[in-house]
């Protein structure tokens, strides 16, 4: 039985505490008036060619003294200033949401990998099932937190989802056409269905897994196989819809038919990476003695393979949109090229170039510290991936990595570690009566 070390527990509490403080500071620092927003931008842009307020004034300076033109300029300035205020108010909310979704999607990616292993009746992975079940335990708190953020968005506590604003919809024909699907009530109902289905499968599969250890036949194993196969159908549909709802709809004028697969690839590789990292950590502490280098090698192969799959989807989505150059589609990438060069291209390097170079060699996949180091880089790269999906639509060019972003990572990272490793203490780390446990124990190549 795994024992949660006091050092790891203390570290997770410290991370949560610091993260909470940083997030509170971020929310308290957000402007409440247009004047405060303009002052913040002026300070932030000092030395960078002037702020937004100055640019707006210059762009309309020649119209001063001309009645109609001056009225138009004032109206434009007022609209611009209000938009700027909403962007700055969105920043702590967006930082909170990006971190909350990132750690939740890790658990969801692990759940998909776990269900695939169950449905495929894989022989190499049963020794890792308890690790996967421990990680997926985070679906409960992580899912509740994400749902609360979505609920608060529907209650107009922030402006991340512009289609939730009736005034915006009233002046936007495209959003009016999507109102049958994009409306707060149906949005929250779908979210509840998604989360309910995912959490139900995780809890029931875990129950069957533990019951199999005490059973004298394979009936629970067979039930788990059937539920896993059925769940994968549910998962493929709901994961795509979730990606449209929770991520793509922050920019409701843009869409991509590949987006569901793209988000899936990101969460899948992140989940597998965390399985590898937790497994290596537990083995280093004297647990999981029967897990060998071949198991780690296989996990690292999945990290490499899904990283290439992610790159294929990224390029397929980008190339078709960029080459077609249709204005309502290509603006998605134009905004990221103009205002997010470092996180956008940095994410591409971390998620493709780095795994390609370091995981190509088969021998390196068996070196534990090397897998951990690679995993940290890959996880940071996919955090930037979610950052690039959310921030341009919610905060525009008013982004930077500060206390809210760091606080979100610390708080949810600490909560994730605490919840996962607490779950790992609830049952023996090695299944007893899985029909393929002996094959997993002797897995070598």
Helices and strands as residue ranges (DSSP letters): H 6-29, H 34-44, H 52-59, G 61-63, H 67-120, G 126-128, H 129-136, H 138-154, G 162-164, H 166-170, H 173-177, H 184-214, H 219-242, I 243-247, G 248-251, H 259-284, H 293-324, H 327-339, H 341-348, I 349-353, H 354-359, G 363-366, H 368-394, H 403-424, H 437-441
